Amino acid sequence: MAVFNAGSINIDHVYAVDHFVQPGETLASRDYRLFCGGKGFNQSIALARAGAKVHHVGCIGSDGDWLRARLQREGVDTRWIQTVDAPTGHAIIQVVPDGENSIIITAGANNKFSANDIPQLLNHFTPQDTLLLQNEINGVADFILAAAENGQKVSFNPAPMTEAVKAYPLDKLDCLILNAVEAAALTGETEHETAMQSLHRALPKTCIVLTLGKAGAWLIDGDQEIRQPAFAVQAVDTTAAGDTFIGFFLAERERGGQLHEALRIASRAASICVTRRGAADSIPQYREIG
């Protein structure tokens, strides 16, 4: 069994600032660093570090060869990464002293998937494999439908959340992993309890995982309901916490682990991630999970 992650690959420009820049303001940063990133890239790194067999499906520009090489060093199969005629996607990330972040992304090569190519890509998968998707590439709905037609499981992280997500064939999903902001936008419910129940009613056959930051995580899968408290740590940068959670959760689930253990491991991994700066570079190794 393997995870095929059709996801974004970005170059991250990270600025340490005293506060998020305001309209009309010019703000000097206290520090600047360049990192590899993108939700898809980060989640492939997390999956690999959690011990999963992972193949990354993506698009980069000619300026992104170093990102492909980084994935290879992490043990990710990169044969499905195409070099296209567009700049590699990138992100501008502001990080304030308490670790919270604000992110602007531009898709670039991430939006160069061809609808005609998607079924051919999925023909390389088996029904025992899982397709992982985020919302930083084009063709998400096409990927979901093609995978479902092939009998393959689909896990989806609707980040960044857009109106288009509401029209995706979410009833085809095996697993939906989202945070409180995304759940509110998707359901129109601002309370965690009502948002989660609304999602479960709409998608009764889908394993739904709601991440709540300092409040932990909550899972509903059929009649099973699990709540996982967060691990108390001093956060310095939350950039890849959600991606870390997803990678470690799916890796444990693919190994056949119990859902409560998958939640615990994922939460622990995310708690370690937020104590470090950067995106992919902050993701822990499996041996660090206690």
C-alpha positions, 0 to 999 in steps of 0.5 A: 500500500502506498500514498499518492500525493497529488499536491503543490510544491512551493518555494517559501519566503518566510519573514519574521515580523512583530505583527502582521502587515496592515493596509498601507503599512511598510513593515521591516522584517526581523529575519528572512529565510528561504524554505521549500514548502507547499502543502503537498510538498510538506505532506509528502515529507511528513508521510515519508518521515512517518514511515509511509511509502509515498509518491508525489504527483506534481508540477514544478518550473525549471527553477524547482529542480532543487525541490524535487531533489529534496523530496528524493533525499527524503525517500519520496518517489518523484517519478510523477513530478513534471517540469512545466513551462511556468514558474514554481509556485511560491508563498510569502509567509509572515510569522509573528512572535507567538508563532502564528502565521499569515500566508499569501500563495501563488500557484504557478506550476501547481495549476498546470495539471491537465484534465486529460492526464489525470486518469492516466496518472491514476492508472498507476495506482491500485485500489489498495493505495490512497490518493491524497489531495489538498486545494493548492492545485487545479483539477481537484474534482477531476482527481476525486472522480477519477480515483473513485471510478478506479475504486481508490481511496481519497483523502482530502485536505481543503486548504486553502478553503475556497467556494469551489470546494463546496461543489467538489464531489466530497461524498466520494471521499474516504477521509476529510481532514480540515481545521476549524476555519475550513469547517466553518467555511464549508458548513456555515457553522461557526461552532465546532460542535455544530460544524462537525455534526453538519459534516457528519450528516452530509458525509456519513460514510467519510472519516472526518477529522477536525483539527482544533489547534490548542484544543486538540483534534476530533474524529468521527468515523461512522459510529466511532467518535474520538477526541484527542487533547493537544500536547502543551508546548511553546509554539514558535511557528505553526506553518506546517503543523496541519501538514505534519498532522495529516502526514502522520495520521495517514501514515499510521492509518495506512499501516493499519493502526487504530484510529485513536493511536493515529490521532495521538501520533499525529497530534504529537508530531504536530506539537513538535513541529510548532516548536521549530521554524520553517515548513518542511524543515520543522517536520519531525522524524517518526523516532521523535514521537514518544 
